[in-house]
Structures are given as structure tokens and as C-alpha cells.
Amino acid sequence: MGAAGVARLHGLFAAYKPPGLHWKHLRDTVELQLLKGLNARKPPAPQQRVRFLLGPVEGSEEKELTLTATSVPSLTNHPLVRGPAFTSLKIGMGHRLDVQASGVVVLGVGQGCSLLTDMYHAHLTKDYTVLGLLGKATDDFREDGRLVERTTYDHVTREKLDRILAVIQGSHQKALVTYSNLDLQTQEAYEMAVKGLIRPMNKSPMLVTGIRCLRFAPPEFLLEVQCMNETQKQLRSLVHEIGLELKTTAVCSHVRRTRDGCFTLDDALLRTQWNLNSIQDAMQAAAPRVAAELEKNLRLRLGTQQLQGPGWQGDNEGPSPALEGRTAGGAAVGKGQSCS
């Protein structure tokens, strides 16, 4: 049971985190359900041991006792004697989501935890849908935060919003080229930039690789954001900055991650699917895609290192102070988020 059950529990899978649930509670719940599934499996038949038991002599009318060799089951490995066979598992959490956010989170089990580190260093992009609300500002950029200001928004149009989003995307793409240390004078580097394949070589602030408006129905507007090295607080701050650029104010009412690397909403297991069989199947299905994504990123990093400009200083070089604050579009840029 032990070898067969744990052998398949190595890899990555995605789960859907609902709003209001802390990521630690999600991880602990998954571990509990996996342990319950492993320990619920039928234990193997107990080993037989030869014991010499004292008993009467067969066929004798006298009350004589003798030792008789008897085969009896050994109960030393019985669950009621030893306790549960599995009491803990190594489970890691990838890019986290805060309590208010929802969406795709990637977890690693066993040796899959090392793959989480590889995915983190790969700087894979993630997709979010962000719901904004025009007309008010709060202290933490969330809709339920402490109200700071109310403003009018009748002058805001879809065209103005699209124009601001285009400026933000352009400024972040320039920052991405800076942090990738690529020399765009070469044809290879230019083609990588056009295809959207360049990645930062070192730590970087939040970088938005794509942003567009999916729905504009004032006071609400729905954005689709593709980014890397972000936190959910930075995404809410981005909504606030967009409101300021539109000469009004805006708060973020919801943040939902729809993709994390090669994992999408279709891959994410719901709470009712957080069990041993579903997680094993999900890890097996994701293994080829994870391997292909990491191999692709390795080739890109090797190619990027060959195309780096002469000013590259290695991993110890800090980010440019000019990019630490706001971009040209007014969008806030902050520190990236690490995996656990």
C-alpha cells in the first residue's frame, strides 16, 4: 500500500481557491484529504508467525498440557496498533492568492515541490480578470475598504480607458526589455520581443505583458491582465492608478486568476474534487505539459543569455531606480511575489 500509494503522489496540480479562503487552509485541507485517502486503503494481510501455545494433549484423558506450534497473525503493523500509516506529506504552494482573491493556484506534492521552484524561476505569465468600480477611492484599493473619496465619472468613456491601457502596456513592455537585458539591435532578440517570449533574467517589479478591457458598463469595468511577478495588492493598486489617469477614482471589487503558467481554470480542481484519486489523475495529466513548458523556458533562457547586451551584470544587479516607481502610464509597479 505504501509504495503503490505514494509512488503516484509526485507532481503538480491546480486547485481553485474560492474567495474568503486562506491559501494555508487550502493547502492543509488538501493534505488532510490525501492522508485520509492513503490511510483508507485496505491494509495488506497480516504476516503469520509461528507461536508455541500451551494446550491439552489431544486424545488424552489426563489433564496434561503441552506446547503446540501454531500459526497466528502478527498484529504489530495493524492500524489499530501502530496508528495511521501516513501522518504527513510534503505539499508546497506555488504563486499564492490572498484571502479576497480567487482562481487558479498550483500545488506540488512530494518531488513536485522542486518543480514549483523551477516554475517560479521561469517567470511564467499569469492571467487575471480584475473587476473595477469607478467613482470612489478607499484606503486599500478594495471596494469594502475605508472610504476616502467619492468622485464623478460621467466623463469616462471606453475610448479613454482603452487609451490608458495601451499606454500602461507599452510602458511595461519597455520595462520588460530592460529587465531581460536583451540587446534589441539583434534580429533574434527583436523576433523574441515581437512574439512575446522575452522574460526578466533577475528579480523585477510587476510587469504587465498585456491588458485589455473586456466589459465597460459604468461604473463597472472588467479588465483582463497578463502579468508576472505580481501581487493581488499591486493589481488593485493598478486599478486605482487607472482611475487617477481617467481623472476620477476607482476601486477593485474582485481579482480572479484564470491562468498560472500552463494551468488554466479547466485544470483547477474544485473543493469537492480535493481527494486522492482526483489529485493523482490531475498530476498525471499535467506532467507532460509541465515538462514541455519548463523545457521551452530553458531553451528561451539559454537563448536570452546568448543575446544579452553588454551592460548585463548578473543576478546581483538590482532593478533600475527609474522603474521602481510609476511607469509612464501612471501604473504602480511593486515588488514580485515568491513561491513557497
VOPAGU-2260 file (C-alpha; in pm, 1 decimal, decimal comma):
REM VOPAGU-2260
SITE   aa  ch    i         X         Y         Z
SITE  MET   A    0       0,0       0,0       0,0
SITE  GLY   A    1     273,2     246,2      94,4
SITE  ALA   A    2     485,5     213,4    -218,5
SITE  ALA   A    3     189,6     197,0    -457,8
SITE  GLY   A    4       5,1     485,6    -295,4
SITE  VAL   A    5     290,7     730,7    -255,6
SITE  ALA   A    6     466,0     649,6    -585,9
SITE  ARG   A    7     195,9     834,1    -780,0
SITE  LEU   A    8     190,2    1129,1    -539,1
SITE  HIS   A    9     470,8    1327,3    -700,8
SITE  GLY   A   10     393,9    1617,6    -930,3
SITE  LEU   A   11     195,2    1935,9    -977,1
SITE  PHE   A   12    -176,9    2000,0    -994,8
SITE  ALA   A   13    -405,0    2303,0    -989,0
SITE  ALA   A   14    -686,2    2377,8    -746,5
SITE  TYR   A   15    -949,3    2650,0    -749,0
SITE  LYS   A   16    -932,4    2879,3    -446,1
SITE  PRO   A   17   -1264,4    3044,7    -369,0
SITE  PRO   A   18   -1271,0    3398,4    -224,6
SITE  GLY   A   19   -1254,5    3416,1     153,2
SITE  LEU   A   20   -1033,6    3108,5     188,2
SITE  HIS   A   21    -674,3    3146,3     307,9
SITE  TRP   A   22    -413,9    2966,0      99,1
SITE  LYS   A   23    -278,5    2788,3     410,7
SITE  HIS   A   24    -622,7    2645,5     482,7
SITE  LEU   A   25    -643,8    2521,5     124,3
SITE  ARG   A   26    -304,0    2351,9     149,1
SITE  ASP   A   27    -387,3    2192,9     484,8
SITE  THR   A   28    -723,2    2069,6     354,5
SITE  VAL   A   29    -558,3    1907,9      52,9
SITE  GLU   A   30    -302,1    1737,2     277,0
SITE  LEU   A   31    -576,9    1611,7     508,4
SITE  GLN   A   32    -778,1    1468,1     220,0
SITE  LEU   A   33    -471,6    1297,6      70,2
SITE  LEU   A   34    -379,9    1141,5     404,1
SITE  LYS   A   35    -737,3    1027,9     452,6
SITE  GLY   A   36    -734,2     861,1     110,4
SITE  LEU   A   37    -400,0     689,3     167,8
SITE  ASN   A   38    -493,4     562,1     512,3
SITE  ALA   A   39    -837,4     445,1     399,3
SITE  ARG   A   40    -694,7     187,7     163,5
SITE  LYS   A   41    -731,1    -174,3     266,7
SITE  PRO   A   42    -420,9    -282,4     460,8
SITE  PRO   A   43    -230,1    -590,0     341,9
SITE  ALA   A   44    -296,9    -924,0     503,0
SITE  PRO   A   45    -101,7    -955,6     828,6
SITE  GLN   A   46     206,7   -1172,7     830,5
SITE  GLN   A   47     180,0   -1511,0    1001,1
SITE  ARG   A   48     410,7   -1606,6    1285,8
SITE  VAL   A   49     470,7   -1942,5    1448,1
SITE  ARG   A   50     391,0   -1938,1    1816,0
SITE  PHE   A   51     409,7   -2222,9    2068,4
SITE  LEU   A   52      85,2   -2224,5    2260,2
SITE  LEU   A   53      17,8   -2422,5    2576,0
SITE  GLY   A   54    -278,5   -2660,3    2547,4
SITE  PRO   A   55    -413,4   -3005,1    2640,8
SITE  VAL   A   56    -281,7   -3314,6    2469,2
SITE  GLU   A   57    -522,6   -3434,3    2204,6
SITE  GLY   A   58    -676,2   -3778,1    2271,1
SITE  SER   A   59    -550,6   -3792,9    2628,1
SITE  GLU   A   60    -796,9   -3832,0    2914,5
SITE  GLU   A   61    -543,8   -3699,5    3163,6
SITE  LYS   A   62    -512,5   -3330,6    3225,4
SITE  GLU   A   63    -171,6   -3296,9    3064,2
SITE  LEU   A   64     -53,4   -2977,3    2894,0
SITE  THR   A   65     188,2   -2949,1    2604,6
SITE  LEU   A   66     330,6   -2682,9    2370,8
SITE  THR   A   67     185,5   -2689,4    2019,9
SITE  ALA   A   68     326,4   -2497,4    1719,6
SITE  THR   A   69      52,6   -2271,2    1587,3
SITE  SER   A   70      45,1   -2009,2    1307,9
SITE  VAL   A   71    -105,5   -1679,1    1431,8
SITE  PRO   A   72    -133,4   -1335,7    1263,4
SITE  SER   A   73     114,7   -1065,9    1363,7
SITE  LEU   A   74     -69,7    -751,3    1472,0
SITE  THR   A   75     234,1    -523,6    1508,1
SITE  ASN   A   76     151,4    -347,0    1178,0
SITE  HIS   A   77    -224,7    -333,8    1230,0
SITE  PRO   A   78    -361,2      24,7    1204,8
SITE  LEU   A   79    -529,1      -7,9    1544,8
SITE  VAL   A   80    -191,4     -95,4    1698,7
SITE  ARG   A   81      52,7     117,8    1501,4
SITE  GLY   A   82    -178,4     404,0    1410,7
SITE  PRO   A   83    -221,9     561,5    1063,2
SITE  ALA   A   84      37,7     455,3     807,4
SITE  PHE   A   85      72,6     813,1     675,8
SITE  THR   A   86      73,9    1114,5     905,7
SITE  SER   A   87     223,7    1390,3     688,7
SITE  LEU   A   88     301,3    1475,1     327,7
SITE  LYS   A   89     529,0    1729,0     163,9
SITE  ILE   A   90     297,7    1978,1      -7,4
SITE  GLY   A   91     411,2    2311,8    -148,5
SITE  MET   A   92     211,9    2610,4    -269,1
SITE  GLY   A   93     310,8    2797,7    -585,1
SITE  HIS   A   94     213,6    3158,1    -654,7
SITE  ARG   A   95     -20,7    3243,3    -371,5
SITE  LEU   A   96    -350,5    3425,9    -371,6
SITE  ASP   A   97    -459,3    3645,7     -83,2
SITE  VAL   A   98    -780,6    3584,0     107,6
SITE  GLN   A   99   -1003,2    3809,9    -104,0
SITE  ALA   A  100    -878,8    3682,6    -443,1
SITE  SER   A  101    -991,6    3364,5    -615,2
SITE  GLY   A  102    -880,5    3144,8    -901,2
SITE  VAL   A  103    -608,7    2900,8   -1001,4
SITE  VAL   A  104    -337,3    2802,5    -753,4
SITE  VAL   A  105     -72,3    2539,9    -827,0
SITE  LEU   A  106      34,2    2291,4    -560,6
SITE  GLY   A  107     324,0    2047,8    -558,3
SITE  VAL   A  108     328,4    1712,9    -381,9
SITE  GLY   A  109     646,7    1526,1    -292,4
SITE  GLN   A  110     913,1    1575,6    -556,7
SITE  GLY   A  111     677,2    1813,6    -732,8
SITE  CYS   A  112     778,6    2083,8    -483,6
SITE  SER   A  113    1108,5    2121,4    -669,5
SITE  LEU   A  114     910,6    2184,5    -988,6
SITE  LEU   A  115     741,7    2478,1    -814,9
SITE  THR   A  116    1084,0    2636,8    -775,1
SITE  ASP   A  117    1158,0    2577,8   -1143,7
SITE  MET   A  118     827,2    2738,9   -1239,7
SITE  TYR   A  119     899,9    3038,1   -1019,0
SITE  HIS   A  120    1240,4    3099,1   -1179,4
SITE  ALA   A  121    1082,5    3054,2   -1521,8
SITE  HIS   A  122     888,3    3383,4   -1475,8
SITE  LEU   A  123     580,5    3235,6   -1642,5
SITE  THR   A  124     298,6    3476,6   -1710,3
SITE  LYS   A  125     -36,3    3459,9   -1533,2
SITE  ASP   A  126    -378,5    3581,5   -1643,4
SITE  TYR   A  127    -626,6    3768,3   -1423,3
SITE  THR   A  128    -970,3    3915,6   -1461,6
SITE  VAL   A  129    -997,6    4229,9   -1249,7
SITE  LEU   A  130   -1329,6    4399,8   -1180,8
SITE  GLY   A  131   -1307,2    4773,9   -1121,6
SITE  LEU   A  132   -1562,8    5021,2    -989,9
SITE  LEU   A  133   -1546,9    5389,9   -1081,4
SITE  GLY   A  134   -1646,5    5675,6    -856,0
SITE  LYS   A  135   -1482,9    5609,6    -519,4
SITE  ALA   A  136   -1147,1    5554,8    -351,6
SITE  THR   A  137   -1061,3    5351,1     -41,1
SITE  ASP   A  138    -756,0    5318,0     178,5
SITE  ASP   A  139    -662,9    4970,4      49,6
SITE  PHE   A  140    -799,6    4997,1    -309,1
SITE  ARG   A  141   -1068,6    4733,4    -230,3
SITE  GLU   A  142   -1439,6    4800,5    -259,1
SITE  ASP   A  143   -1503,1    4714,1     106,2
SITE  GLY   A  144   -1214,0    4926,9     235,3
SITE  ARG   A  145   -1246,7    5251,0     432,5
SITE  LEU   A  146   -1398,4    5514,7     203,6
SITE  VAL   A  147   -1162,3    5803,0     132,1
SITE  GLU   A  148   -1323,6    5991,7    -155,1
SITE  ARG   A  149   -1618,7    5992,8    -395,3
SITE  THR   A  150   -1587,9    6134,3    -747,3
SITE  THR   A  151   -1789,8    6169,0   -1065,3
SITE  TYR   A  152   -1716,5    5952,3   -1366,4
SITE  ASP   A  153   -1962,8    6072,0   -1633,0
SITE  HIS   A  154   -1672,9    6191,6   -1850,0
SITE  VAL   A  155   -1509,7    5845,6   -1866,6
SITE  THR   A  156   -1556,1    5663,8   -2196,8
SITE  ARG   A  157   -1443,8    5328,5   -2335,1
SITE  GLU   A  158   -1208,1    5505,9   -2575,1
SITE  LYS   A  159   -1034,2    5692,0   -2291,4
SITE  LEU   A  160    -996,4    5372,6   -2092,9
SITE  ASP   A  161    -852,8    5182,8   -2389,8
SITE  ARG   A  162    -605,1    5464,5   -2448,6
SITE  ILE   A  163    -481,8    5449,3   -2088,1
SITE  LEU   A  164    -449,7    5071,3   -2103,4
SITE  ALA   A  165    -242,8    5095,2   -2422,5
SITE  VAL   A  166      -3,8    5339,3   -2253,5
SITE  ILE   A  167      32,2    5112,9   -1949,6
SITE  GLN   A  168     102,5    4807,8   -2163,9
SITE  GLY   A  169     360,0    4995,1   -2372,0
SITE  SER   A  170     547,9    5126,8   -2070,0
SITE  HIS   A  171     556,8    4785,3   -1903,7
SITE  GLN   A  172     681,3    4622,6   -2223,9
SITE  LYS   A  173     970,2    4869,6   -2228,9
SITE  ALA   A  174    1045,6    4778,7   -1867,3
SITE  LEU   A  175    1035,6    4408,9   -1959,1
SITE  VAL   A  176    1301,3    4463,9   -2226,1
SITE  THR   A  177    1513,9    4645,0   -1969,8
SITE  TYR   A  178    1490,7    4364,4   -1715,5
SITE  SER   A  179    1553,9    4097,6   -1979,1
SITE  ASN   A  180    1893,0    4256,9   -2056,6
SITE  LEU   A  181    1841,5    4188,6   -2426,1
SITE  ASP   A  182    2014,9    4379,4   -2700,0
SITE  LEU   A  183    1728,6    4457,4   -2938,2
SITE  GLN   A  184    1976,9    4552,5   -3210,4
SITE  THR   A  185    1998,4    4182,8   -3295,7
SITE  GLN   A  186    1739,2    4018,0   -3519,8
SITE  GLU   A  187    1692,8    3722,5   -3284,6
SITE  ALA   A  188    1615,8    3945,8   -2986,4
SITE  TYR   A  189    1374,6    4154,7   -3190,4
SITE  GLU   A  190    1184,6    3846,1   -3304,8
SITE  MET   A  191    1161,3    3722,7   -2944,2
SITE  ALA   A  192    1018,9    4057,8   -2838,1
SITE  VAL   A  193     760,9    4055,8   -3118,1
SITE  LYS   A  194     646,9    3703,1   -3022,1
SITE  GLY   A  195     627,0    3795,6   -2651,8
SITE  LEU   A  196     889,7    3539,3   -2548,9
SITE  ILE   A  197    1128,1    3758,0   -2351,6
SITE  ARG   A  198    1143,8    3715,7   -1974,1
SITE  PRO   A  199    1329,3    3906,1   -1699,5
SITE  MET   A  200    1658,3    3742,6   -1611,5
SITE  ASN   A  201    1660,7    3859,2   -1249,3
SITE  LYS   A  202    1412,8    3981,5    -990,0
SITE  SER   A  203    1184,3    4251,4   -1122,1
SITE  PRO   A  204     876,9    4452,8   -1022,2
SITE  MET   A  205     533,7    4358,9   -1152,3
SITE  LEU   A  206     543,3    4355,2   -1530,6
SITE  VAL   A  207     223,1    4374,1   -1735,2
SITE  THR   A  208     263,8    4196,9   -2068,8
SITE  GLY   A  209     -94,0    4250,6   -2178,7
SITE  ILE   A  210    -402,6    4437,6   -2059,8
SITE  ARG   A  211    -740,6    4498,5   -2222,1
SITE  CYS   A  212   -1095,8    4586,6   -2129,1
SITE  LEU   A  213   -1344,2    4301,5   -2157,8
SITE  ARG   A  214   -1653,6    4491,4   -2044,3
SITE  PHE   A  215   -1727,9    4859,3   -1989,9
SITE  ALA   A  216   -2057,0    4930,8   -1814,0
SITE  PRO   A  217   -2003,6    5233,6   -1585,8
SITE  PRO   A  218   -1945,0    5235,5   -1300,8
SITE  GLU   A  219   -1809,7    4882,6   -1357,2
SITE  PHE   A  220   -1532,7    4781,0   -1594,3
SITE  LEU   A  221   -1374,5    4438,2   -1634,2
SITE  LEU   A  222   -1007,4    4404,9   -1726,8
SITE  GLU   A  223    -804,8    4108,6   -1845,0
SITE  VAL   A  224    -445,0    4139,8   -1727,4
SITE  GLN   A  225    -149,6    3921,9   -1825,9
SITE  CYS   A  226     146,2    3978,9   -1597,3
SITE  MET   A  227     433,8    3832,6   -1399,4
SITE  ASN   A  228     593,5    3895,2   -1057,7
SITE  GLU   A  229     270,5    4047,7    -931,9
SITE  THR   A  230      73,3    4050,4    -609,5
SITE  GLN   A  231    -300,3    4094,9    -584,0
SITE  LYS   A  232    -246,6    4419,5    -393,6
SITE  GLN   A  233     -46,0    4554,3    -686,4
SITE  LEU   A  234    -329,2    4464,0    -924,0
SITE  ARG   A  235    -575,4    4653,4    -703,7
SITE  SER   A  236    -332,8    4945,2    -698,5
SITE  LEU   A  237    -321,4    4927,9   -1078,8
SITE  VAL   A  238    -699,5    4978,9   -1087,8
SITE  HIS   A  239    -658,7    5278,2    -855,5
SITE  GLU   A  240    -392,5    5427,8   -1083,6
SITE  ILE   A  241    -614,4    5377,0   -1388,5
SITE  GLY   A  242    -887,1    5571,7   -1212,6
SITE  LEU   A  243    -648,5    5859,8   -1144,2
SITE  GLU   A  244    -536,0    5864,4   -1507,0
SITE  LEU   A  245    -901,9    5889,2   -1607,6
SITE  LYS   A  246    -939,7    6199,5   -1383,8
SITE  THR   A  247   -1158,9    6012,8   -1138,0
SITE  THR   A  248   -1117,0    5735,8    -881,4
SITE  ALA   A  249   -1161,3    5360,3    -894,2
SITE  VAL   A  250   -1154,3    5063,3    -658,9
SITE  CYS   A  251   -1112,1    4693,9    -724,9
SITE  SER   A  252   -1406,5    4473,9    -629,5
SITE  HIS   A  253   -1266,8    4136,6    -736,6
SITE  VAL   A  254    -944,2    3971,4    -855,3
SITE  ARG   A  255    -959,0    3629,5   -1017,6
SITE  ARG   A  256    -663,7    3435,2   -1155,7
SITE  THR   A  257    -763,5    3242,5   -1467,9
SITE  ARG   A  258    -423,1    3100,6   -1564,6
SITE  ASP   A  259     -93,2    3026,0   -1392,4
SITE  GLY   A  260     166,5    2917,2   -1644,5
SITE  CYS   A  261      27,3    2612,2   -1823,5
SITE  PHE   A  262    -256,9    2563,5   -1571,4
SITE  THR   A  263    -597,2    2712,3   -1654,6
SITE  LEU   A  264    -939,9    2716,7   -1492,9
SITE  ASP   A  265   -1024,5    2394,5   -1675,6
SITE  ASP   A  266    -737,4    2220,5   -1490,2
SITE  ALA   A  267    -827,8    2353,6   -1145,4
SITE  LEU   A  268    -991,4    2104,6    -909,2
SITE  LEU   A  269   -1293,5    2226,0    -716,2
SITE  ARG   A  270   -1324,8    2173,4    -341,1
SITE  THR   A  271   -1536,8    1860,7    -397,9
SITE  GLN   A  272   -1251,5    1715,0    -606,4
SITE  TRP   A  273    -980,0    1754,8    -345,6
SITE  ASN   A  274    -937,7    1381,8    -293,4
SITE  LEU   A  275    -670,3    1121,0    -358,3
SITE  ASN   A  276    -796,9     981,1    -687,8
SITE  SER   A  277    -876,2    1318,4    -847,2
SITE  ILE   A  278    -541,4    1468,2    -746,0
SITE  GLN   A  279    -346,2    1166,7    -873,9
SITE  ASP   A  280    -527,0    1184,4   -1208,3
SITE  ALA   A  281    -468,9    1559,9   -1231,1
SITE  MET   A  282     -94,9    1525,7   -1164,1
SITE  GLN   A  283     -56,9    1255,2   -1426,7
SITE  ALA   A  284    -245,4    1462,8   -1684,2
SITE  ALA   A  285     -39,0    1776,2   -1610,3
SITE  ALA   A  286     305,1    1611,6   -1608,5
SITE  PRO   A  287     367,9    1624,3   -1987,8
SITE  ARG   A  288     255,9    1988,5   -2013,7
SITE  VAL   A  289     470,0    2094,9   -1716,9
SITE  ALA   A  290     776,5    1921,3   -1863,4
SITE  ALA   A  291     720,8    2082,8   -2204,3
SITE  GLU   A  292     672,6    2429,1   -2050,2
SITE  LEU   A  293     990,3    2407,0   -1842,2
SITE  GLU   A  294    1190,6    2272,1   -2136,5
SITE  LYS   A  295    1065,6    2556,7   -2353,9
SITE  ASN   A  296    1162,4    2809,8   -2087,8
SITE  LEU   A  297    1508,7    2654,6   -2053,5
SITE  ARG   A  298    1569,7    2699,2   -2424,9
SITE  LEU   A  299    1449,0    3060,1   -2404,3
SITE  ARG   A  300    1680,6    3136,6   -2111,5
SITE  LEU   A  301    1978,8    2985,0   -2291,7
SITE  GLY   A  302    1895,4    3187,2   -2600,0
SITE  THR   A  303    1846,7    3503,5   -2395,1
SITE  GLN   A  304    2185,0    3464,6   -2225,0
SITE  GLN   A  305    2349,9    3449,3   -2566,7
SITE  LEU   A  306    2166,4    3764,5   -2676,6
SITE  GLN   A  307    2224,4    3974,0   -2363,5
SITE  GLY   A  308    2357,6    4319,9   -2406,3
SITE  PRO   A  309    2699,7    4430,7   -2282,1
SITE  GLY   A  310    2554,6    4602,8   -1973,6
SITE  TRP   A  311    2433,7    4282,3   -1808,5
SITE  GLN   A  312    2576,9    4244,3   -1458,6
SITE  GLY   A  313    2436,0    3909,7   -1342,8
SITE  ASP   A  314    2197,0    3819,2   -1061,8
SITE  ASN   A  315    2340,9    4070,3    -815,1
SITE  GLU   A  316    2238,7    4368,1   -1023,9
SITE  GLY   A  317    1941,4    4544,0    -865,3
SITE  PRO   A  318    1644,2    4685,7   -1055,1
SITE  SER   A  319    1673,5    5026,0   -1211,1
SITE  PRO   A  320    1554,0    5302,1    -974,4
SITE  ALA   A  321    1379,7    5469,1   -1266,6
SITE  LEU   A  322    1142,6    5173,5   -1291,7
SITE  GLU   A  323    1080,3    5124,9    -919,8
SITE  GLY   A  324     808,6    5388,0    -900,9
SITE  ARG   A  325     540,5    5451,3   -1158,4
SITE  THR   A  326     561,3    5372,2   -1524,8
SITE  ALA   A  327     497,7    5627,1   -1794,2
SITE  GLY   A  328     130,0    5533,9   -1786,8
SITE  GLY   A  329      97,0    5604,1   -1416,1
SITE  ALA   A  330      60,7    5239,2   -1318,1
SITE  ALA   A  331     211,8    5139,5    -988,7
SITE  VAL   A  332     498,7    4894,0   -1006,6
SITE  GLY   A  333     592,1    4696,0    -696,5
SITE  LYS   A  334     795,1    4400,2    -584,0
SITE  GLY   A  335     732,6    4048,8    -713,3
SITE  GLN   A  336     590,7    3759,6    -513,8
SITE  SER   A  337     774,9    3441,8    -440,0
SITE  CYS   A  338     661,6    3083,0    -417,1
SITE  SER   A  339     651,1    2880,9    -100,1
